[in-house]
């Protein structure tokens, strides 16, 4: 009986033990662009602990991509749109010149679907947040976006509010770089900070 009691207690201990997520990794050191690569001629630079993307004279698309690739992860980033603010966070992406293949969690001015998922050079918009969720974007202030990709399941949050949830087999098949975007057209300036990623098993 004592042996049976011990076995039951041990099994309960195993099933109730907490599972620890992998430690969050900072992708931006606050000082320079180590760990990243610039694509295109638009401006990317560190300034007072923030990462700045700003339109250059060419007013074209530009990207800042990680040296590493990531598959399943939870990414958090803070952004502040100082001018226009049409940008985005790409994942499972690959970049040649300024042509990117992958998926973008949109960062844009009010009314332009921040938190939605767009497939670049593919199917276009896969999902957009409900229009009532546009209120969660604080234009000109600091915002926090979270993007969770686990297999074919993608969820985004903006300032603590779930924006979309999407299941897509094509996303689940891929891996690739994390990349920040600056949109073409000029007049864009966005600051980023606290870019952290936790890889999921």
C-alpha positions as CSV (number, residue, x, y, z in Angstrom):
1,X,0.0,0.0,0.0
2,X,2.8,2.3,0.9
3,X,4.4,1.6,-2.5
4,X,1.2,2.4,-4.3
5,X,0.8,5.6,-2.4
6,X,4.3,6.6,-3.4
7,X,3.7,5.8,-7.1
8,X,0.6,7.9,-7.1
9,X,2.3,10.8,-5.4
10,X,5.2,10.7,-7.8
11,X,2.9,10.7,-10.8
12,X,1.0,13.7,-9.5
13,X,4.3,15.5,-9.0
14,X,5.4,14.8,-12.6
15,X,2.0,15.9,-14.1
16,X,1.7,19.0,-12.0
17,X,5.3,20.2,-12.4
18,X,5.5,23.5,-14.2
19,X,6.9,23.7,-17.7
20,X,9.5,26.4,-18.1
21,X,9.6,28.4,-21.4
22,X,12.9,29.1,-22.9
23,X,14.4,32.4,-21.7
24,X,13.6,35.5,-23.7
25,X,16.4,36.7,-25.9
26,X,16.9,40.4,-26.7
27,X,17.3,41.0,-30.5
28,X,18.4,44.7,-30.1
29,X,21.2,45.7,-27.8
30,X,20.2,49.4,-27.7
31,X,23.6,50.5,-29.0
32,X,24.0,49.3,-32.6
33,X,22.7,47.0,-35.2
34,X,24.7,43.9,-34.3
35,X,22.8,40.8,-35.2
36,X,20.9,42.5,-38.0
37,X,21.4,43.3,-41.7
38,X,20.1,46.3,-43.6
39,X,18.4,45.7,-47.0
40,X,17.8,48.7,-49.2
41,X,18.8,52.3,-48.9
42,X,16.4,53.5,-46.2
43,X,17.8,54.6,-42.9
44,X,18.2,52.3,-39.9
45,X,20.1,53.4,-36.8
46,X,20.3,53.3,-33.0
47,X,19.4,56.4,-31.1
48,X,19.2,56.8,-27.3
49,X,18.4,53.1,-26.7
50,X,15.9,52.9,-29.5
51,X,16.1,51.5,-33.1
52,X,14.9,54.0,-35.7
53,X,13.7,53.4,-39.2
54,X,13.3,56.4,-41.4
55,X,12.7,57.1,-45.0
56,X,15.8,58.0,-47.1
57,X,16.0,60.0,-50.3
58,X,15.0,57.0,-52.4
59,X,11.7,56.6,-50.6
60,X,11.6,52.9,-51.3
61,X,11.0,49.8,-49.3
62,X,13.6,48.9,-46.8
63,X,14.1,46.0,-44.3
64,X,16.2,45.2,-41.3
65,X,16.5,41.5,-40.9
66,X,18.0,39.3,-38.2
67,X,21.1,37.2,-38.9
68,X,19.3,34.2,-37.4
69,X,16.2,32.3,-38.5
70,X,13.3,31.5,-36.2
71,X,10.4,29.0,-36.5
72,X,8.2,28.8,-33.4
73,X,8.4,31.8,-31.1
74,X,6.8,34.6,-29.1
75,X,8.1,38.0,-30.1
76,X,7.4,41.2,-28.2
77,X,8.3,44.7,-29.5
78,X,7.5,48.3,-28.6
79,X,7.0,50.8,-31.4
80,X,6.3,54.5,-31.6
81,X,5.1,56.0,-34.9
82,X,6.6,59.5,-35.1
83,X,5.7,60.2,-38.8
84,X,3.2,58.2,-40.9
85,X,4.3,54.9,-39.3
86,X,3.6,52.5,-42.1
87,X,5.9,49.6,-41.2
88,X,5.6,46.0,-40.0
89,X,7.2,43.0,-38.4
90,X,7.9,40.1,-40.8
91,X,8.5,36.5,-39.8
92,X,9.5,33.3,-41.6
93,X,10.9,35.6,-44.2
94,X,13.7,35.6,-46.7
95,X,15.0,38.7,-48.4
96,X,16.8,39.4,-51.7
97,X,17.6,43.0,-52.3
98,X,14.4,44.7,-51.2
99,X,12.1,41.8,-52.2
100,X,10.9,39.9,-49.2
101,X,9.0,36.6,-49.1
102,X,7.2,35.9,-45.8
103,X,4.4,37.1,-43.5
104,X,4.0,40.5,-42.0
105,X,2.3,41.5,-38.8
106,X,1.1,44.9,-39.9
107,X,2.2,48.2,-38.2
108,X,0.4,51.1,-39.8
109,X,-1.4,54.4,-39.1
110,X,-5.0,54.2,-37.8
111,X,-7.5,52.4,-40.0
112,X,-4.8,50.4,-41.8
113,X,-5.1,47.1,-40.0
114,X,-2.3,47.1,-37.4
115,X,-2.0,43.5,-36.1
116,X,-3.3,41.9,-39.3
117,X,-1.3,39.3,-41.2
118,X,-0.2,40.0,-44.8
119,X,1.6,37.5,-47.1
120,X,4.2,39.3,-49.2
121,X,4.4,38.4,-52.9
122,X,1.8,35.7,-52.3
123,X,-1.9,35.7,-51.2
124,X,-1.9,39.3,-49.8
125,X,-4.1,39.9,-46.7
126,X,-4.8,36.6,-44.9
127,X,-6.6,38.2,-42.0
128,X,-7.4,41.8,-40.8
129,X,-8.5,42.8,-37.3
130,X,-12.1,43.7,-36.7
131,X,-12.5,47.5,-37.3
132,X,-13.5,48.0,-33.7
133,X,-10.0,47.0,-32.6
134,X,-8.4,50.0,-34.4
135,X,-9.0,51.9,-31.1
136,X,-6.2,50.0,-29.4
137,X,-3.5,51.7,-31.5
138,X,-2.0,54.8,-29.9
139,X,-0.6,56.8,-32.8
140,X,2.4,58.9,-31.8
141,X,2.8,57.0,-28.5
142,X,4.6,53.8,-27.4
143,X,2.7,50.6,-28.3
144,X,3.5,47.0,-27.5
145,X,2.9,44.3,-30.0
146,X,3.2,40.6,-29.4
147,X,3.4,38.0,-32.2
148,X,3.1,34.3,-31.3
149,X,3.9,31.8,-34.1
150,X,3.6,28.1,-33.1
151,X,3.3,25.7,-36.0
152,X,0.4,26.8,-38.2
153,X,-1.1,29.0,-35.4
154,X,-0.5,32.7,-35.4
155,X,-1.8,35.2,-32.8
156,X,-1.1,38.9,-32.5
157,X,-1.8,41.3,-29.6
158,X,-1.6,45.1,-29.5
159,X,-1.3,46.8,-26.1
160,X,-2.7,43.6,-24.4
161,X,-5.6,43.1,-26.8
162,X,-5.8,40.1,-29.1
163,X,-6.0,41.4,-32.7
164,X,-6.2,38.2,-34.8
165,X,-5.8,34.4,-34.5
166,X,-5.0,32.6,-37.7
167,X,-4.3,28.9,-38.6
168,X,-2.4,28.5,-41.9
169,X,-0.6,25.4,-43.0
170,X,1.7,27.3,-45.3
171,X,3.1,29.3,-42.4
172,X,3.6,26.2,-40.4
173,X,5.8,24.7,-43.1
174,X,8.3,27.6,-43.2
175,X,11.1,29.2,-41.1
176,X,13.1,32.3,-41.7
177,X,14.3,35.7,-40.5
178,X,12.5,38.3,-38.3
179,X,12.5,41.6,-40.2
180,X,11.3,45.1,-39.6
181,X,9.9,47.0,-42.6
182,X,9.8,50.6,-43.8
183,X,7.2,51.2,-46.4
184,X,7.9,53.0,-49.7
185,X,6.6,56.5,-50.4
186,X,8.7,58.5,-47.9
187,X,7.8,60.5,-44.8
188,X,8.0,57.5,-42.5
189,X,9.7,57.4,-39.1
190,X,9.2,54.7,-36.5
191,X,11.1,54.0,-33.3
192,X,11.4,50.5,-31.8
193,X,12.7,49.2,-28.5
194,X,12.6,46.1,-26.2
195,X,12.6,43.7,-29.1
196,X,12.6,40.3,-27.4
197,X,12.0,36.7,-28.6
198,X,11.3,33.5,-26.8
199,X,11.7,30.4,-28.9
200,X,9.1,27.7,-28.4
201,X,9.7,24.0,-28.6
